[in-house]
Amino acid sequence: MNTSVEDDAVTKRKERNMFIFLTVFLAPILSVIIVGALGFTIWISQILTGPPTS
């Protein structure tokens, strides 16, 4: 029974660490990459096709 309690504690610690990694590091990094890629795509398309006209 003691090993089950220790396993639960290790699992909870791993889950907490993964949650912190995902929310503090991975989500902001992915957001910057996605927004940057969209901006770069729009910039390149405007170089090739010209600015949008009204």
Rosetta blueprint (number, residue, H / E / L):
1 M L
2 N H
3 T H
4 S H
5 V H
6 E H
7 D H
8 D H
9 A H
10 V H
11 T H
12 K H
13 R H
14 K H
15 E H
16 R H
17 N H
18 M H
19 F H
20 I H
21 F H
22 L H
23 T H
24 V H
25 F H
26 L H
27 A H
28 P H
29 I H
30 L H
31 S H
32 V H
33 I H
34 I H
35 V H
36 G H
37 A H
38 L H
39 G H
40 F H
41 T H
42 I H
43 W H
44 I H
45 S H
46 Q H
47 I H
48 L H
49 T H
50 G L
51 P L
52 P L
53 T L
54 S L
